[in-house]
Amino acid sequence: MPFSKKVLEDSIRLGRIRAIKRTIYVVQIALLIALAFLFVFVLGDAAFKPRLYLPIDQFIAVLTLVILIICVQSFFFRLLEIKFARSSSARHLMAKNSITHSFLIAIVSGVVTVMLMVQPVLAVAEDATQKTVTISSTDDFTFWTNDPLALMRVSELRASCTEAVELYLVDDSDYQQYDGVIPQMYSLRINRIDFEVDGSLTIEVPTMSYSMLHLVVNDIASPGASVTVEVVNDTSGTITGMVAILCMAFVVANVAWIAYLTPIRKKYAQGSIYK
């Protein structure tokens, strides 16, 4: 086959490959938009009142998975582009650029993996979201079980007091129904076991749907007593679990791709005009 004819046919194939790649990317973007609506508004019970709530933790996991698939898919298309490139210089440049991109992706993915999987590093972010308040029986202290994006949830309340008091964790609907009356709050409390403060007390906040909770102080045994409460947050298990594992998969996939492309880059380096 004449050289010019082969170059022409390879150019046509290369154009078709790139057109197919663009089409697949458009379809995948449309799929991501549909999945965002599904996971945030249908499965995630997103709400705009009484407070904006857009749970994106599960969607982030799906988004990371789809991007990983696109990443691996791009390896296949890059191989075809290298195969049908017009010259050794073009093949060398493609391999070189792809290695650079994969190296950067592997570095970023590695950093994110460490942030999500190494507890001391993750604790820095969690500690930054914690808050400490001092309340008494006259205060109506409320908090939401999750942040507006569902990236963190309140896992526990750490209370301390020098006097004998009781703390009741109550759902907002129950609190509003009985107007915070102490006997009813005692009966409707979520923390059935841990409610008496004896110097210190840790109340485990159960995993539940996006809700407002009230912390009611019963100071009948010590009128006027104040309680110091630390609100402790934990990162979503979806983020520290699924997303962290997928980020690690990014590192493995891109390191393997670099190892595969390195001999190809060296093969075409000698005849390349690009250095």
MOTABEL-V535116 format. One record per pair of residues at least 12 apart in sequence whose ideal C-beta (glycine too) atoms are under 10 Angstrom apart, sorted by the first residue. I is the first residue (numbers start at 0). J is the second residue. Records with the same first field share a line. If there is no record, write none. Layout:
BEGIN
I: J, J
END
This chain:
BEGIN
5: 83, 85
6: 83, 85, 86
7: 85
8: 83
9: 82, 83, 84, 85
10: 83, 84, 85
11: 83
12: 79, 80, 82, 83
13: 79, 80, 81, 82, 83, 84, 85, 89
14: 83
15: 79, 83
16: 75, 76, 77, 78, 79, 80, 82, 83
17: 76, 79, 80
19: 76, 79
20: 72, 73, 75, 76, 77, 79, 80
23: 69, 72, 73, 76
24: 69, 72, 73, 76
27: 65, 66, 68, 69, 72
28: 65, 69
30: 61, 65
31: 58, 61, 62, 65, 66, 69
34: 57, 58, 61, 62, 64, 65
35: 53, 55, 58, 61, 62
36: 58
37: 57, 58, 61
38: 54, 55, 56, 57, 58, 59, 60, 61, 62
39: 52, 53, 54, 55, 56, 57, 58, 148, 149
40: 53, 54
42: 54, 57, 58
43: 55, 56, 57, 58, 149, 209
44: 149, 208, 209
45: 147, 149, 209
46: 147, 209
49: 171, 211
50: 143, 147, 209, 211
51: 147, 148
52: 143, 145, 146, 147, 148, 149, 208, 209
53: 147, 148, 149
54: 145, 146, 147, 148, 149, 150, 208, 209, 235, 237
55: 147, 148, 149, 150, 235, 237, 238
56: 145, 146, 148, 149, 150, 151, 152, 234, 235, 236, 237, 238, 241, 242
57: 149, 235, 237, 238, 241, 242
58: 148, 149, 237
59: 148, 149, 150, 235, 237, 238, 241, 242, 245
60: 235, 237, 238, 240, 241, 242, 243, 244, 245
61: 237, 241, 242, 245
62: 242, 245
63: 108, 111, 238, 241, 242, 243, 244, 245, 246, 248, 249
64: 241, 242, 244, 245, 248
65: 245
66: 104, 245, 249
67: 108, 245, 246, 248, 249, 252
70: 100, 101, 104, 108, 248, 249, 252, 253, 256
71: 248, 249, 252, 253, 255, 256
73: 97, 100, 101, 256
74: 97, 101, 252, 253, 255, 256, 259, 260
77: 93, 94, 96, 97, 100, 101, 256, 260
78: 93, 94, 97, 256, 259, 260, 263
80: 93, 94, 97
81: 93, 94, 97, 260, 263, 264, 267
84: 267
86: 267, 270, 271, 272
87: 266, 267, 268, 269, 270, 271, 272, 273
88: 267, 268, 270, 271, 272, 273
89: 267, 271, 272, 273
90: 263, 264, 266, 267, 268, 270, 271
91: 263, 264, 265, 266, 267, 268, 269, 270, 271, 272, 273, 274
92: 264, 267, 271, 272, 273
93: 260, 263, 264, 267, 273
94: 259, 260, 261, 262, 263, 264, 265, 266, 267, 268, 271
95: 260, 261, 263, 264, 267, 268, 271, 273, 274
96: 264, 273
97: 253, 256, 257, 259, 260, 263, 264
98: 253, 256, 257, 258, 259, 260, 261, 263, 264
99: 257
100: 253, 256, 257
101: 249, 252, 253, 254, 255, 256, 257, 258, 259, 260
102: 253, 254, 256, 257
103: 253
104: 249, 250, 252, 253, 254, 256, 257
105: 249, 250, 251, 252, 253, 254, 255, 256, 257
106: 250, 253
107: 246, 249, 250, 253
108: 245, 246, 247, 248, 249, 250, 251, 252, 253, 254
109: 246, 247, 249, 250, 253, 254
110: 246, 250
111: 242, 243, 245, 246, 247, 249, 250
112: 242, 243, 244, 245, 246, 247, 248, 249, 250
113: 243, 246, 247
114: 234, 239, 243, 246
115: 234, 238, 239, 240, 242, 243, 244, 246, 247
116: 239, 240, 243, 244, 246, 247
117: 243
118: 239
121: 233, 234, 238, 239, 243
122: 233, 234
124: 150, 151, 232, 234
125: 151, 154, 231, 232, 233, 234
126: 231, 232
127: 232
128: 146, 150, 151, 153, 230, 231, 232, 233, 234
129: 151, 153, 157, 229, 230, 231, 232
130: 142, 228, 229, 230, 231, 232
131: 157, 159, 227, 228, 229, 230
132: 214, 226, 227, 228, 229, 230
133: 159, 160, 225, 226, 227, 228
134: 158, 166, 214, 215, 216, 225, 226, 227, 228
135: 160, 164, 216, 218, 222, 223, 224, 225, 226
136: 164, 179, 181, 215, 216, 217, 218, 219, 221, 222, 223, 224, 225, 226
137: 216, 218, 223, 225
138: 214, 215, 216, 225, 226
139: 174, 179, 213, 214, 215, 216
140: 156, 166, 212, 213, 214, 215, 216, 226, 228, 230
141: 169, 171, 174, 211, 212, 213, 214
142: 156, 168, 204, 210, 211, 212, 213, 214, 228, 230
143: 171, 209, 210, 211, 212
144: 170, 204, 205, 206, 207, 208, 209, 210, 211, 212
145: 206, 207, 208, 209, 210, 232, 235
146: 209, 232, 235
147: 209
148: 235
149: 209, 235, 237, 238
150: 232, 234, 235, 237, 238
151: 232, 233, 234, 235, 238
152: 204, 206, 207, 209, 232, 233, 234, 235, 236
153: 204, 207, 212, 230, 231, 232, 233
154: 203, 204, 205, 206, 230, 231, 232, 233, 234
155: 193, 201, 202, 203, 204, 229, 230, 231, 232, 233
156: 168, 190, 193, 200, 201, 202, 203, 204, 212, 214, 226, 228, 229, 230, 231
157: 199, 200, 201, 202, 227, 228, 229, 230, 231
158: 193, 194, 196, 198, 199, 200, 201, 202, 214, 216, 226, 227, 228, 229
159: 196, 198, 199, 200, 201, 226, 227, 228, 229
160: 196, 197, 198, 199, 200, 216, 218, 221, 224, 225, 226, 227, 228
161: 196, 198, 221, 224, 225, 226, 227
162: 196, 198, 218, 220, 221, 222, 223, 224, 225, 226
163: 195, 196, 197, 198, 217, 218, 219, 220, 221, 224
164: 194, 195, 196, 197, 200, 216, 217, 218, 219, 220, 221, 222, 224, 225, 226
165: 181, 184, 185, 188, 190, 194, 195, 196, 200, 215, 216, 217, 218, 219, 220, 221, 226
166: 188, 190, 193, 194, 195, 196, 200, 202, 214, 215, 216, 217, 226, 228
167: 179, 181, 183, 184, 185, 186, 187, 188, 189, 190, 194, 202, 213, 214, 215, 216, 217
168: 184, 187, 188, 189, 190, 191, 193, 194, 202, 203, 204, 205, 212, 213, 214, 215
169: 183, 184, 185, 186, 187, 188, 189, 190, 212, 213, 214, 215
170: 187, 188, 189, 207, 210, 211, 212, 213
171: 210, 211, 212, 213
172: 187, 210, 211
173: 186, 187, 188, 189, 212, 213
174: 187, 211, 212, 213, 215
175: 211, 213
179: 213, 215
180: 215
181: 215, 216, 217, 218, 219
182: 217
183: 215
184: 213, 215, 216, 217
185: 215, 217
187: 215
188: 202, 215, 217
189: 202, 203, 204, 205, 207, 212, 213
190: 202, 203, 204, 205, 214
194: 215, 217
195: 217, 220
196: 216, 217, 221, 224, 226, 228
199: 227
200: 226, 228
201: 229, 231
202: 214, 228, 231
204: 230, 231, 232, 233
206: 233, 236
214: 226, 228, 230
216: 228
END
